[in-house]
Amino acid sequence: MLSWVSNNPDLTDHVLEQFKQYLIKSYNKNILTERYPFIEESFDTFKQEIRAPKHVNPLDLHKDLGYYMRQRFSEYVRILRGFAESCGVSGVPFMVNIHGTGGGRGFTYPIGISQLYESYTQETGYISGSDHYFGNLDMTTFQDLYLINGMMDAVHLDDQPLTSAEFNCGDGNFGETLTGRYDPSAADLKTRMSIAQGNRLLNYYLMAGGYNRKLQRPMSDGNDRIATTGERHGFAAPISPEGEKNYTFDRMATSIKRMLAVKDKLAVMNEEHDDLHFAFIPDYYMTEYHYPDSDIEKAFIGNLTSNRAHASWELLARSIILSGYRFTGIDIQNSPIDVKDAGVLVVPSAKYMSEVIQDKLVAFIAEGGRALFYGELPRYDMEGRPCDKLIQALGVTFEKNYEANQHFYLSVQRVDDVNQKELRTYFAQGFLLDGQSPLIKIAGTNHYAGFKTQFKKGYVTVLTTPYKTDLEFFRTILEDLGVKPRLTHDYRHHGIFTTSVRDKDERFIHVLNLEAYAKTCHLLEREKMLFDGELLKLEGYEGVMLPINFNINDATCIHYSTCEIISYDSAHVTFDTKLKDIKIKMTTTNKVSASSQINKEQQDNEYIFTLKNNKEVETLTLYFD
């Protein structure tokens, strides 16, 4: 990891010998000589040209070095696994830890996926584990976690679940300076979102701190210990090196207990998705190594970086998720794009895109596919050669890029809604239209940065300017493309995340309040109110996991509950009812008794339990005889 965060690739003589052989095997002689004119010269010349390229297209080298490194890491992992198996370690999954979060955000995390996905998909018996360092899960970060879980899912084999090898917990006080401390909800809400997305394993890091013992032989390095962190490590952990619990422990422990209480159900449930996928292009994140003295490569890296994440996450994905859409990722680079399976395809797109992917997208749309492109329509392939097949298929003409500066205050305006005012922005890719339906016009020009069109059997919407986080706008775009969110709420503002998981008829509805103040709302599915119209109350940064059609035993089913299950077996179920308006609907052929006084309505085998303005009953247990 250190080699890529410092842009210091391993280019030793040994590695470059292997890289040269990789190139010889990858290309026929004519193409290889065109890409690397010095390939048949001395090895010293080859080394010099690779370490400081002067006679090679830097983007050719960028691609080849990145692909070689993926293969190298894959071989390394395979050899390590071989060592373990030769020592008798077999029949267990081998986990590859994916790194990449930085500065409390997930923008660079998919770099780790890009580097390592070939390592854990080379054969069966591997799983990938995320390495999450987000801090709080709130309105800033929630889409980061949702997206990178989806991107991991996009490259997994069918037998590879989501897992987390290093799931950050603790309070964020990593420097022991009492800064950057997290809200107590941090680990709880991240756990809930990950479990809702199908995560089957969470390894909390660091759960408990400890002491680094002295080495038997002093190293005279100022530390003389088995680790570089000093005598104590893990002072931000929920349990300190001295065994004391910090303020994050109780909320985290409660969250873990809630998941474990229904572990048998969650272990076989999968997230329910709307007919929508978020495209993942691994090569867009293959930016860990780049030659710093090349203006061509700087422009390439800058364009990919700005379009693959940032606005497409914070404006587009945030709006989509807050509108109620549930989705996962799809690897459009290495997998076929099937019209029947992809649904509406959301594509964060840069100025560069391989010819192969452009061809796949054109074919997908022509066959009846539906797509939303956000960022820029590609004009070059990934080696910088002109390639605008997607633009040609859509029938528009690229005119120019507009960039705001201190003398040019770039503005755009919706033309599909005359009530919308002009919006200041920092970039727009301008097109001339030829019969397409305009959406966004670049102010003061006859060029457009947003339009809708039909291509053969398919439908496409294109936005080439970072439009604001407008939930109604993006929901309208997706509905025009044919997909509506099934699970929604009626809270008049934003800040609530909803999703659901299912196994056959049994389900859980996950609801997270991503802000610090309390909210009330109804949940709706296909525009019909859930829980018989009961109003849900969420405290600030609260998450709940509400059961639907939850089978207690062969005779008893909880049709729904507005409060969480704490524990259950065939003879009882206990709910967390503290400060909750309680409504539980169930059917059973058993006799039912309750641990507390609560309103009960019964009609044959159907029961409804209710309690309003509850401030006294912290838990409610129903017993079945």
N, C-alpha and C positions, 0 to 999 in steps of 0.2 A: 504493500500500500504506500509506503514512504516514497517509492520510486515514482509513482504517478502524481501524488499530491505536490511533489517538488519538481515535476516535469524532468525527471532525471532517469531516463530509461536505461536498462541494463544493456549496454553496447560493448561489452568486453569482447576480446578476440574470440573466445570460445562461442559466445552467443552469435557473433557475426558470422562465424564459420557455418553455424547451423542455419542462420537466416539466409545465407547465400545458397545453401543446398535447398532450402524451402523454395526460394525463387526459381531455381532451375527446375524443380519438380512441378511448379505451379503454372509455368508459361512455356509455350513453344519458343524455339530459339528466336524467331523473327520478332515476336511480341516482346520477349525479354530484352533483346538488344535495343529495341525502340524505347522501352521504359528505362533501361539501365545501360547506356552506351558503353560503360566502363566494365561491364560484367566479365569480360574475358581478359581484362588487364590483371596486374598483380593484386594479390590479396591486400597489400598495403594501400593500394589505390582504392580498392573497394571499401576498406575500412574508413579511409579519409572521406570518401564521397558520402558514405552513409552518416557519419558523425557530423559532417558539415556539408550538406548537399549543395552542389553548384551546377551539376550537369544532369539533374533529374527533376521532373515535375514533383514538387514537394507533396502534392496531394496523392500522386502515385505511391510515393514512399510512405505517406501517412496511412493509406489503406493497407499496403502490404505488411508494414510493421505491425499494425494493429491486429490483422488477421493472424500473423505469425505468433504474436504474443498470446492470443487466445489459445492457439494450438499448443504452445509451450506450457501455459498454465494447465491445460487439460492433461498433457502428458505427465506433468509434475504430480498432479492429484492422483492420476492412475498409478504412478509408481509408489506413492505413499500408501495407497490402498493395498497395493501388492505386498509391501513390507508388512503391513498389519495382518493381512490374511496369511502370509507365510509364517507368522508367529501365532496363528490360531484364532485370530479375531475375525470371525465371519458370522454371517446370518444377522448382522446388525446394519442399520443404515449408516452410511458415511456422509457426514454433514460438511458442506462448504459454506463458510461464513461470508456473507456479502456485505461489503463495507461501502461507505460513501456519503452518509449524511454529514452536513457541515454547517456550522453556524446556527444550529437549531432548525434547519430546513432540509428538505429532501431533494432540492434541485439537482444535486450531483450524485445522488444515490444510484440512479440507473447506470452510471459509469461502472459501478461494481457489477451490476447484472450483465452489462455488455462484455466486460472482461471475463466473467466466470461462467456464463451460461453453458458454454461448450464443456466446461469441466464437470458439471453435474448432470448434463443430459447425454453424456457420451455412452452410457449404458445404464441398466437398472441398478438399484442398490444405493443410489445417492439421493440426498435431499439437500435443498438449499436452505440456509437460515439467515434471516435478516439481522442487521446490526443497526438498531434504531436509536438515534439520539435526537429527540425532538423537543424535549422539555414539555411544555404544556400542550394539550390538544385543545385548540380554541379556534376562533375565526381566522387566525393567521395560518395555522398549520394543518387543519383537519384534512384539506384536500391533498396535501402532500402524502400523508399516511395512506389515504384511500387509494391514490394513484400508484404509489410504489408497490403496494400489495397487489394491485391489479397488474402491474408490469411484471412482477415476479411470477404471477399466475400465468401470464401470457406465454412464457417460455418453458413452463414446467411440462414434463411428461405426464401422462394420464395418472400414473401412480404416485405422483409427487405432490403432497399437500403443502400449503403454506405453513412455515414454521419460523420461529425467531430464535436464533442462537444467542443473541445479545440484546435483550429487550430492556432498554434503559429505564431504571426506576430511580429511587433516591430523590434528593432535593435540589440537585444542580449546583451545589456548593463545591465544585471540583477543585477550586484553588484554595479552599479554606479561607475565603475572604468575605463570606456571608453575602456575596452578590449572586445574581442570577438564580435566586431560589424559586422553585416551582410552586404552583398551587397544589394543594393536597389532592386535587382531582386528576393530576397529570397521568399517573400510572393507571388509574381506574378507567378513565375514558379511552386511553390508548388500548388498554386490554379489551374493552368492550368492542371497539371498532374492529380490532384485529380478529377477535373471535367471531364477530358477525360476518366477516369476510371469509371465514373458513379456516382460520389459523388453528392448527391442531396441537401445537407445542409452543409454549412461551418459556424461555429461560431468562429469568430476571437478572439483570446485571446493573449494579452489584448489590446483591441482597444483604450481605453482611461484610463489614470491613474486617481487618485483621492486622497482624504484625508480620513484618518481614524479618526472619531470623538472621543472625550473623553467619557469614560463611565460615567454615572451619579453617580455611586458609585466607588470611587477610589479603585484599587486593590493593590496598592503599589508594583507593579511588575516591576517598572522602565519604564513602557509604559503607562498604564492606558487607553489603547485605545481598540477599538472593534476588532483589528487585531494585529498580532505580528510583522507586518512589519514596525512599526513606524508611524509617522504622515503622510508621503506620501507613496503611493504605485503606481506601474505601471510607473516608470520613464523610462522604455525601450519601452513603448507603442508608437504607431504612433502619438498619441495625449497625451501630457504630463499632469500631474496633474493640471498644470496651464492653460491648453488649447492650448499649442503651438504645432504646427505640426513639427515632426522631418523629417529627410531626407528620410525616408522610405515611408512617407504618399502618395506622389503624384503617385509613381509607383503602389502602392497598390490600390489606388483609381481608377486609370486607368484600372487596371486589373478587378476590381469588375464591373466597368461600362461595360467592354467588355462582361463579362459573362451575365450581366443583360440585355444587349441590345438584346440578342437572347435567353433569358431565356425560352420562350415558345418552342423553338426548342430543346435546351439542355435538358430540363426536361423530354423529352420522348426518348432521344437518349441513346444508349448503345455502349460501346466500341466493335469494331470488333476484334475478336481474330483469330489467326492462330490455326491450329489443334494441340494444345499443351496445357498441364496443368502442373503446378508446384505443387508437392505434399506437403501437410501440414499434419503433424502428431502432434496433440495437446500434446500428452504425451512426445514428445521430448522437450517441453517447460515447462513441469510440474516440474521445478527445483527450485521453489521459496523457498522450505524448504528442507534442507538436514542436517543430523546429522554430525557435523563437526569432530567428533572423529573417524569416520569410514573410513578406507582406501578404503574399497570396494565402499562406496558411493562416495568418492572423485574421484575415477577412473571413476565411472559411470557418474557423473555430468560433469567431464572434457571431457569425450569422446562425450557425447551428445552436449555439448557446442561448441566443436571444429568442429563438423560435421554438425550441424543443420543450422549454419549460417557461418559467416566469409568467408572461401574459397568458399563455395557453393553460397554465395551471391556475393562476390567481384570478383571472377574469373569466375564461371559458369554463374550466372544470369546476371552479367554485360555484358559478352560476348554475351549472347543470346539476350538481349534487344538491345544492340548496333548493332546487326546484323539485327534488324528490326522485330524480333518476338514480337507479342502481345499475352498475355495469362492472365489467372487468376489462382487462387488457386483451389485445390480440396482436400477435407478432406478425405484421404484414410483410416483414422482410423474409422470414424463413418458412412461413406457413401459407397455404393457399387462402385466398379470400373468397369464401363461398357466399353467394347471394342469400342462400337459405339460412345460413348460420350467423352471418355478421350483423344482420339487422342494419340500423343506421350506424355508419362508420364515421367516427370523429377523428380527424387526422390533423395533428399539429404538424405543419409543413414548413420547410425552410426553402431558401433559394436553391439548395442543392438536394437532389434526390436521385437515386440510381435509376438507370433506364429500365432495369428489370422491375422495380417497384412501380414506376410510372406506367409501364405496360400492364402490370397486374391491376392497378387501379382503373385504368381506362377500360380494361376488359370487364372488371367488376361492375362498373357503372353501366356499360353497354348492355350487360346481361340483366339489368334491372336493379342494380345496387343503388343505395341511397347514401350520400356522403356529405359531411360538413368539413370543409377545409378551412383551417385557421392559421394565419401567419403570413406566409408568402407562397404563391404558386411557384414550383421549381422551374428554373431556367437552365440549370446545369446538372450534370451527373455528379457523383461523389468524387470524381477526379478533376472536376472543374471544366469539363468539356461541355459545349453547348448541348442541351437536351431539354426540350420544352414540349414533349409529347402530350402531357396533361393539358397544358395551355391550348395547344392546337386542337385537342379533342373537344374542349369546352367552347371553342369558337370565339374567344376574346383576343384582344391585341394588347400586349404589354407596352406601355408608353414610358413610364419612368417611376423611380422611387422618390418619395418625398420624405425628407427628414427635417424635423424642427431644429432650429438653432436660435442664437440670440437675436437674429434679424428676421427670422421667418417663423411665425407662430401658426404652425400647421393645425388646421381644423377640418373636421369632417361633419357631415350631417346626414341623418337618416332621411331617405326619400320615401320610405314606405309608411312613415308616420309624420304628417306635417306639423304635429304638435311638439315634436322633439326639437330642441334647440341645438345649435352647433356645439360640438364637443372638441375641446383641445386635445391633441394627441401628439405623439413624438415620431410616428412613422406611418407611412401608408404606401402600399404598392398600387400604382395607378394603372387602370386598364380602360381601353375603349371598348364599348359593348356593341354587339351586333344582334339585337333581338332578345338579349337576355333581360330578365327583370331586375332593375336596379334596386339596391338596398341602401348603400352608403355612398355618398358623393364627396369627393375632396373639394372643400370650399374654394371658390374662385377659379375652378377649372371645369373642364368637361370630362374629367376622368373619374373612375369609380373604384372604390376599395371594398365593395360588397355587392354581390349579385346572386340571383338564383337562375338556374337553367336546367333544361332537360337535354340529355345526351342519349340517343337511341331509346332504350327501355328504362334508363335510370334518371335519377334526379339529384342535383347537386346544389349546395349553397356554399358560397365562398366569401370569407371575410379576411381581408388583407390589411387590416389596421387593428391595433389593440383597443377594441371597443370596451367600454366600461362594464363593470359587473352589474348587468341588467337582467334579473331573473326572468321578467316577462318577455323580454326580447329573445333570449336564447330558448325559452320554453316554446315561444311561437315558432321559431325556426325549426326546432325539432319536431313539433307537432305538424308543421307543413311537410316535413319529410316522412311523417307517418308513425311517429312514436310518441306516446303520452306516458307520463309517470303514473304507475298504478297506485303507489303508496304515497299519500300526501297528508298535509295538515292544514288547518285553517288559521294558524297564528298569523296575524296581519303583517308582521314584519319577518325578518329572517333570523338565522341563528339556531335553527333546529335541524339536526341530522336524523334521518329515519332510514331504516332498512329492515329486512326480515329474512329469516332463515327457515328452512323447511326440510322435513323428512316425511314423505307421504302427506298425511293430513295434519301432523303435529307441526307447530310453528312457534317461533318467538318473534315478537316485534321489538326491535331495538330503537330506542329514542334517546338522543343525546342533546342536552342544552349546552351549546358552545359558548355561552356568555355568562356573566357573573350575576345576572338578575333573574328573578323568577318569571316563568312564563306559563300560560295556560293555552290549551288548544284541544281540538278534536282531531282524531286520526281518521283518515278516509282511505278506502281502497276501492279503486274504480269508481270514485266519487260517491261511494256509499259509506256512511259513518260506521266505524268499528265500535265495539264495546257498547252496542245499543245506544250510541250517542253520548256516552259518558265523557265528561270534560276531564282531561288530564292536567295535573299541576306538576310542573317541574321546577325545582329549586335551581339556583344558579350553579352551573357546571355539574348538573346532576345527570346521570345516565340510568335508564331502566330497561329491563328485558322482560317483556310481558308475554305470558303464555297464551296460546290459542290451541284449542283441541288437544290439550295435554292429558295423556292417559295416565292415571294413577295406578289403576289395576284393571282387570278385565271388566269390572262392573262400574268404574268411575272415570268420568272425563271432565276436566276443567275446560269449559268452552272458552272462557276468557277470564282474565283478572286484571284489574288496574293497579295491582301491586305485585312485587316480585316474590318468587318462591325462595324461601330460605333453606328448606329441606323437605324431603318427602320419601315415603316408602309405600307399600301396598295398604298400610293401615292409617296413614295420616298425610297431611300436607300442611306446612307452616309458611305463612306469608309475612313479609315485612310491611307492616301497616302504619309505621310511625309517621305522623303528620300527613296521612294520606286520606283522601276520600275513597272509601273502599266500595268496590262493586265486583262481585264474583258470581259467575253463572256456571252451573255445573249440572250434570245428570249422573245419578247413581241409583243402583238397586240396593245399596247398603243403607243402613241407618246412619244418620249424620248427627254429630254433636260438635259444639264449638267451645273453644277454651275461654271465650269472652262473650259478654252480652253484645249481640249484634242483630240487626233487623234481618228476619228470614222470611222469604216468600216461597211457598212450595205448591207445585201443581203436578201431581203424579210423581214421577221420578226426577222432575226438574226443580232445582233450587236456585234462588237468587239471594245473595247476602249483600247488604249495603250498610254503610255507616258514613254519615256526612260530618264535616267539620271535626274530624277525629283528632284529638290532642292527647288522648290517654292510652289508647290501645297500641302498644309498640309492635306486638306480634299477634297473629291470629292463627290458631291451629284448628283444622277441621279433622275430626276422627271418623273413621269408617268401620262399622262393626258388621 
